[in-house]
Amino acid sequence: MGSVVYDEYAKDRTGYFFGLSGPQLIATVATGIPAVWALSRQQWGLLLGFLVAWALIATLVLVPIAGRTAFGWLGATLRHTAGGIAGWTRFRARATTGQSGELDEADLPGALSAITVHDGPPQGIDQRRVAIIQHHAVRTWAVTAAITHPGLATADATERASQGAGLTTLLNACARTELVDELLFTVRSVPDDGAERDQWMRRHQHPDAPDLARQVNQGLAQLLTRAAVRTETFVTVVVPERRLAREAREYGRGVDGRARALAMVMAEVEEHLRAGLRIRDVEWLTSPQLAAAVRTGFAPGDRASIVDALTAHAVNPNVNPDVPWAMAGPSGADLAIRHYSHDAWNSISATIKLPARGAVIGALAPVLAPTEPEERRCLLVSFPIMAQSTADKQTASAEWAADMGEELRAKAGVKTRAKDRIALARTRSLDTRLATGNALIRPYAVATVTAPKTQRIAEYGRRLDSAIRHAGFAPLRLDLAQDAAFAATATPLGTSLLRATES
């Protein structure tokens, strides 16, 4: 199983002095100066007071609590409070006040508020116009595809290793384009609402069928609906404006020029998805399809009505099956400290910390298994691709910091623990891998659970944490950032936690 375990990762940044970052080192040293001054004056009472103050400040600056230091929590809490007072944490759709304006203009909350969706130029035999997602705040462009993967439940070690190698090939190919900045895989899993099955039964049920047969079919449909779980999978390719603008000059500039440049990237990504990752179907979403995906992201219960409208449209063209972008978002949304409220639903998100021993390919499957009716699980696995020049600089800096930290420990007589030795070895191996043509990736994963407001969302959050631990990982709640986490995991619009602070 060693070939299907992903364990070639290291810390994003290595501290120069006993693992401390620059700001932490400066704060620790600066707050210790008064104690040194009191010692030089032999003022023992004052020295004791300064030492206590220094120990307290060092604890607040250095000791992480649930992913943040005390000062980090203080800053985040102050920003959240200020946002609440200013009304930034509360969203009300313009349609609720009768002022929706243009139906094609997206009206979305929080991190999605600066998004515009364009129709790309016609492509292929069927002249499809792929949706081009522009995020004005962080200056990125993205395209999203719905994909169908057979899964890894029955795959052996050889097949898992092959698909792992295919993912590596895909990421390296994206890096070589010098355009793709991030590749996002989004999976949404929810108990089946039975919409397609109901439509099939209406079309195939004979009016003269015996009552017994009708009752048996209805009972089987209800039983299968309760037992079935429906999964939607999306892949989103994100390209920054600064890179795409240069490439678009060859295609006529503007939105059409950028769309044509993105089409070349889409073709290359699709080829690797089909060949390396065994993806059966890859369908790049049009604007109406993407709007429906966003709407069901905010309100999972609306999917059945959308399916009914699509079925009715096939019979009667006068039926409008599309979700206008002005109504694709929630009618209202509110950010609480520990959860995110949207329409008639609440959501809780948590990041997934990679274990030191590595992660088996496919190990995140238990995270996607709903435990109750109407519960939905979402999983985002993101692969940010670092530019080659940035990767070289960061790798050299991290290696130098690792060497300095090891020497300082040796001079201070501090024994290097096995965990630290493994981290140092991984940091030093990055340079070799970069030199052999591999890309530097900074992957992360976020899981979200969504449940109706009639249920206690804290209980569903506890179950999500339990599922993450059962899969062999450690959860970390994204308190005070639940809205950004939900936008990234539940809506395939190319938003990223790495850019959440920029938006």
C-alpha positions in Angstrom: 0.0 0.0 0.0 3.0 2.3 0.2 2.5 3.3 -3.5 -1.0 4.6 -2.8 -0.1 6.7 0.3 0.3 10.4 -0.1 2.9 11.5 2.4 5.3 13.8 0.4 4.3 17.0 2.1 6.0 19.4 4.4 5.2 22.6 6.3 4.3 25.5 4.1 6.8 27.7 5.9 9.6 26.8 8.3 10.5 29.1 11.1 14.2 30.2 11.2 14.6 30.2 15.0 13.3 27.1 16.7 10.3 27.1 14.3 9.3 30.7 15.1 8.2 33.0 12.3 9.7 36.4 11.9 6.9 38.4 13.6 6.8 35.9 16.5 10.5 36.1 17.0 10.5 39.9 17.0 7.5 40.1 19.4 9.1 37.6 21.8 12.5 39.3 21.8 11.1 42.8 22.1 8.9 41.9 25.1 11.9 40.3 26.8 14.1 43.5 26.6 12.5 45.1 29.8 13.4 41.9 31.8 17.0 42.1 30.6 17.1 45.8 31.6 15.8 45.0 35.1 18.3 42.2 35.5 21.2 44.6 34.6 19.9 47.0 37.3 19.5 44.2 39.8 15.9 45.3 40.5 14.6 41.8 41.4 11.0 42.8 42.0 10.7 44.6 38.7 12.5 41.7 37.0 9.9 39.2 38.3 7.0 41.4 37.1 8.6 41.8 33.6 9.2 38.0 33.4 5.6 37.3 34.2 4.5 39.8 31.6 6.9 38.3 29.1 5.7 34.8 29.7 2.1 35.9 29.3 2.7 37.8 26.0 4.9 34.9 24.7 2.0 32.5 25.4 -0.5 34.7 23.6 1.8 35.1 20.6 3.2 31.6 20.3 0.7 29.1 21.5 -1.9 28.1 18.9 -5.5 27.4 20.0 -7.6 25.7 17.4 -5.3 26.8 14.7 -4.8 30.5 15.8 -2.9 32.2 18.5 -4.7 34.3 21.1 -3.8 37.5 19.2 -5.0 35.9 16.0 -8.4 35.1 17.6 -8.6 38.6 19.0 -8.0 40.2 15.6 -10.5 37.8 13.9 -13.1 38.5 16.6 -12.7 42.3 16.3 -13.1 42.1 12.5 -16.2 39.9 12.8 -17.7 42.2 15.4 -17.0 45.2 13.2 -18.6 43.4 10.2 -21.7 42.6 12.2 -22.1 46.2 13.4 -21.6 47.5 9.8 -24.1 44.9 8.4 -21.5 43.0 6.3 -22.2 39.6 7.9 -25.9 39.8 6.9 -27.1 39.4 3.3 -30.5 40.0 1.8 -31.1 39.3 -1.9 -32.3 42.2 -4.0 -35.2 40.0 -5.2 -36.7 39.9 -1.7 -37.3 43.6 -2.0 -38.5 43.6 -5.6 -35.3 45.2 -6.8 -33.6 42.3 -8.6 -32.6 44.4 -11.6 -31.1 42.4 -14.5 -31.9 38.7 -14.2 -28.5 37.7 -15.7 -26.6 39.7 -12.9 -25.5 37.5 -10.1 -26.7 38.5 -6.6 -24.6 36.4 -4.2 -23.4 36.9 -0.6 -19.9 37.4 1.0 -16.9 36.1 -1.0 -19.1 35.5 -4.0 -20.5 39.1 -4.3 -17.8 40.2 -6.7 -18.4 37.4 -9.3 -19.7 37.9 -12.8 -20.6 35.0 -15.1 -20.1 35.5 -18.9 -21.2 33.3 -21.8 -18.2 32.1 -23.7 -18.1 31.9 -27.5 -19.9 28.9 -29.1 -17.7 25.8 -29.2 -18.0 22.3 -30.7 -20.7 20.8 -32.9 -23.5 21.7 -30.5 -22.3 25.3 -30.2 -22.2 25.2 -26.4 -21.4 28.5 -24.7 -19.4 27.5 -21.6 -19.8 29.8 -18.6 -16.7 31.9 -17.8 -16.5 33.0 -14.2 -14.8 36.3 -13.4 -14.0 37.2 -9.9 -13.3 41.0 -9.8 -12.1 41.2 -6.2 -9.2 38.7 -6.6 -8.8 39.1 -10.3 -9.3 35.5 -11.4 -11.1 33.7 -14.2 -12.5 30.2 -13.9 -14.4 27.4 -15.7 -16.2 24.5 -14.1 -17.0 21.0 -15.4 -19.3 18.4 -14.0 -17.5 15.0 -14.0 -18.5 11.4 -13.4 -15.9 9.2 -11.7 -16.5 5.4 -11.1 -15.1 5.8 -7.5 -12.4 3.9 -5.7 -14.5 1.6 -3.5 -13.6 -1.5 -5.6 -10.2 -0.3 -6.9 -7.1 -2.3 -5.9 -3.8 -0.9 -4.9 -2.5 -0.9 -8.5 -5.5 1.1 -9.8 -5.3 3.6 -6.9 -1.6 4.1 -7.6 -2.3 4.6 -11.3 -4.9 7.2 -10.6 -2.6 8.9 -8.1 0.1 9.1 -10.8 -2.6 10.4 -13.2 -3.4 13.2 -10.7 0.3 14.1 -10.4 0.6 14.2 -14.2 -2.4 16.5 -14.4 -1.0 18.9 -11.8 2.4 19.0 -13.5 0.7 19.6 -16.9 -1.3 22.5 -15.4 1.9 23.9 -14.0 3.6 23.7 -17.4 0.8 25.8 -19.0 2.0 28.7 -16.8 -1.6 29.8 -16.7 -3.4 27.6 -14.2 -3.2 28.9 -10.6 -5.4 26.4 -8.8 -7.4 23.2 -9.5 -10.4 22.6 -7.4 -12.3 19.3 -7.0 -15.7 19.7 -5.3 -17.9 16.8 -4.3 -21.5 17.2 -2.9 -23.2 14.1 -1.4 -26.9 14.2 -0.3 -29.6 11.6 0.3 -31.4 11.1 -3.0 -34.6 13.1 -3.4 -36.0 10.6 -5.9 -36.8 13.3 -8.5 -35.5 11.4 -11.5 -37.1 8.2 -10.3 -40.5 9.8 -9.9 -40.2 11.2 -13.4 -39.3 7.8 -14.8 -42.3 6.1 -13.0 -44.7 8.7 -14.4 -43.5 8.1 -17.9 -43.5 4.3 -17.7 -46.4 3.5 -15.4 -49.3 1.9 -17.3 -52.7 3.3 -16.5 -54.3 -0.2 -16.5 -51.6 -1.7 -14.1 -53.0 -3.7 -11.2 -53.3 -1.9 -7.9 -50.9 -4.5 -6.3 -48.2 -3.8 -8.8 -48.7 -0.1 -8.4 -48.3 -0.4 -4.6 -45.2 -2.6 -4.9 -43.5 -0.1 -7.2 -44.4 2.9 -5.0 -43.1 1.0 -1.9 -39.8 0.1 -3.7 -39.4 3.7 -4.9 -39.8 5.0 -1.3 -37.4 2.4 0.1 -34.8 3.0 -2.6 -35.1 6.8 -2.2 -34.4 6.5 1.6 -31.4 4.2 1.0 -29.8 6.0 -2.0 -27.2 8.7 -1.9 -26.7 11.1 -4.8 -23.2 12.5 -5.5 -22.3 15.5 -7.7 -18.6 16.1 -8.6 -17.2 19.3 -10.2 -13.7 20.3 -11.2 -12.9 24.0 -11.5 -9.8 25.5 -13.2 -8.7 28.9 -11.9 -6.5 31.2 -13.9 -5.3 34.6 -12.6 -5.9 37.7 -14.7 -2.3 38.7 -14.8 -1.4 35.5 -16.6 -4.5 35.2 -18.8 -4.3 38.7 -20.0 -1.0 38.1 -21.7 -2.3 34.9 -23.4 -5.5 36.5 -24.5 -3.7 39.1 -26.6 -3.3 36.4 -29.3 -7.1 35.7 -29.3 -8.5 39.2 -29.6 -8.5 40.4 -26.0 -11.7 41.0 -24.0 -13.9 38.3 -22.5 -14.0 36.3 -25.8 -10.2 36.4 -26.0 -9.9 35.1 -22.5 -12.5 32.5 -23.2 -10.6 31.2 -26.2 -7.4 31.1 -24.2 -9.2 29.2 -21.4 -10.6 26.7 -24.1 -7.0 25.5 -24.7 -6.5 24.9 -21.0 -9.9 23.1 -20.8 -9.0 20.7 -23.6 -5.7 19.8 -21.9 -7.2 19.4 -18.5 -10.1 17.2 -20.0 -7.6 15.0 -21.7 -5.7 14.3 -18.5 -9.0 13.8 -16.5 -10.2 11.1 -18.9 -6.8 9.3 -19.4 -5.1 9.6 -16.0 -8.1 9.8 -13.6 -10.5 7.5 -15.4 -13.2 10.2 -15.6 -16.0 8.9 -17.8 -17.9 12.1 -18.5 -16.6 15.7 -18.5 -19.2 18.4 -19.2 -18.1 22.0 -19.1 -21.1 23.8 -17.6 -23.0 26.5 -19.4 -24.3 29.6 -17.5 -27.8 28.0 -16.8 -26.3 24.8 -15.6 -23.8 26.6 -13.3 -26.7 28.8 -11.9 -28.6 25.6 -11.1 -25.6 24.1 -9.4 -25.1 27.3 -7.3 -28.8 27.4 -6.4 -28.8 23.8 -5.2 -25.6 24.6 -3.3 -27.4 27.1 -1.2 -30.7 25.2 -1.1 -30.4 21.5 -1.6 -34.1 21.0 -1.4 -34.7 23.0 -4.6 -33.2 20.3 -6.8 -36.4 18.3 -7.2 -38.3 21.4 -8.6 -35.5 22.1 -11.0 -35.5 18.5 -12.3 -39.3 18.7 -12.7 -39.0 21.9 -14.7 -36.3 20.4 -17.0 -38.5 17.4 -17.6 -41.5 19.6 -18.4 -39.4 21.8 -20.7 -38.6 18.7 -22.8 -42.4 18.3 -23.5 -43.5 21.9 -23.4 -40.8 24.5 -24.6 -42.8 27.3 -23.0 -41.8 26.0 -19.6 -38.7 27.9 -18.3 -36.3 25.4 -16.7 -33.5 27.9 -16.0 -32.6 29.5 -12.7 -31.8 33.3 -13.2 -28.6 34.4 -11.7 -30.4 37.1 -9.8 -32.1 34.3 -7.9 -29.4 31.7 -7.8 -28.1 32.8 -4.4 -29.9 32.6 -1.1 -32.8 35.0 -0.2 -31.0 35.7 3.0 -27.8 34.6 4.7 -26.2 35.3 8.1 -22.7 34.6 9.4 -22.5 33.3 13.0 -19.3 32.5 14.8 -19.6 28.8 14.5 -21.9 28.2 11.5 -23.3 29.8 8.4 -27.1 30.3 7.9 -28.5 30.5 4.4 -32.2 30.3 3.4 -33.8 27.4 5.4 -30.4 25.7 6.0 -27.4 25.9 8.3 -23.9 24.8 7.5 -20.7 24.0 9.4 -17.3 23.7 7.8 -14.0 22.3 9.0 -10.6 22.0 7.4 -8.9 18.6 7.2 -5.4 18.3 8.6 -3.1 15.9 6.8 -1.7 13.2 9.2 2.0 12.8 9.6 2.0 9.2 8.5 0.4 10.1 5.2 -3.1 9.6 3.6 -4.3 6.7 1.6 -5.8 7.6 -1.8 -9.6 7.5 -1.3 -9.5 7.8 2.5 -11.8 10.8 2.5 -14.8 8.7 1.4 -16.3 8.4 4.9 -16.5 12.2 5.2 -19.0 12.3 2.3 -21.5 9.8 3.9 -24.6 11.6 5.2 -26.0 10.2 8.4 -29.6 11.6 8.4 -32.3 12.4 5.8 -31.9 15.9 4.2 -28.3 16.1 5.5 -25.7 17.1 2.9 -21.9 16.7 2.9 -19.6 18.7 0.7 -15.9 18.2 0.2 -13.4 20.5 -1.4 -9.9 19.3 -2.3 -7.8 22.2 -3.7 -4.5 22.0 -5.4 -3.0 25.5 -5.6 0.0 25.5 -8.1 2.9 27.7 -7.2 4.8 29.5 -10.0 8.2 27.9 -10.7 10.1 31.1 -9.7 8.2 31.4 -6.5 8.6 27.7 -5.8 12.4 27.9 -6.2 12.6 30.9 -3.9 10.4 29.5 -1.2 12.1 26.1 -1.3 15.5 27.6 -1.0 14.3 29.8 2.0 12.6 26.8 3.7 15.8 24.7 3.3 18.0 27.4 4.7 15.6 27.9 7.6 15.6 24.1 8.3 19.4 24.0 8.3 19.6 27.1 10.6 17.0 25.7 13.0 18.8 22.4 13.2 22.1 24.1 13.9 20.6 26.3 16.6 19.1 23.2 18.3 22.4 21.5 18.2 24.3 24.4 19.7 21.6 24.9 22.4 21.8 21.2 23.2 18.1 20.6 22.2 17.6 17.1 20.9 15.9 17.0 17.5 12.8 14.7 17.7 11.8 12.1 15.1 8.9 14.3 14.0 11.2 17.2 13.4 13.7 15.1 11.6 11.0 13.8 9.2 9.8 17.3 8.5 13.4 18.4 7.8 14.0 15.6 5.4 10.8 16.4 3.5 11.8 20.0 3.3 15.2 19.2 1.8 13.7 16.7 -0.7 11.6 19.5 -2.3 14.5 21.0 -4.1 15.3 17.7 -5.7 11.7 17.2 -6.9 11.5 20.7 -8.3 14.8 20.1 -10.2 13.3 17.0 -11.8 10.3 18.9 -13.2 7.7 18.4 -10.6 5.4 21.3 -9.6 5.1 22.6 -6.0 1.5 22.2 -4.8 0.0 23.4 -1.6 -3.1 21.2 -1.2 -5.8 21.6 1.4 -9.2 20.1 2.0 -12.4 21.5 3.5 -15.6 19.6 4.5 -19.0 21.1 5.0 -22.2 19.7 6.5 -25.6 21.2 5.7 -28.9 20.5 7.5 -32.3 22.2 7.7 -32.8 24.9 10.3 -35.3 22.7 12.0 -32.4 20.5 13.1 -29.7 21.3 15.6 -26.7 22.1 13.4 -24.2 21.7 16.3 -25.0 18.0 16.3 -24.3 17.6 12.6 -21.1 19.5 13.1 -20.0 17.0 15.7 -20.9 14.1 13.4 -18.8 15.7 10.6 -15.8 16.0 13.0 -16.3 12.3 13.9 -16.4 11.3 10.3 -13.2 13.2 9.6 -11.5 11.4 12.5 -12.8 8.1 11.4 -11.2 8.6 8.0 -7.8 9.1 9.8 -7.6 12.9 9.7 -8.0 15.7 12.2 -10.7 18.3 11.9 -10.3 22.0 12.5 -13.4 24.2 12.6 -13.3 27.3 10.5 -14.9 29.5 13.1 -15.4 33.2 12.1 -14.8 32.2 8.5 -17.8 29.8 7.9 -19.2 31.9 5.0 -16.0 31.7 3.0 -15.6 28.0 3.7 -19.2 27.3 2.6 -18.7 29.4 -0.6 -15.6 27.4 -1.5 -17.1 23.9 -0.7 -20.7 24.1 -1.8 -20.6 26.4 -4.9 -18.3 25.4 -7.8 -17.4 29.0 -8.6 -13.6 28.8 -8.1 -13.5 30.6 -4.8 -10.5 29.7 -2.6 -9.6 30.0 1.0 -6.2 31.2 0.0 -7.8 34.3 -1.5 -10.7 34.7 1.0 -8.8 37.5 2.9 -8.1 39.3 -0.4 -11.8 39.4 -1.4 
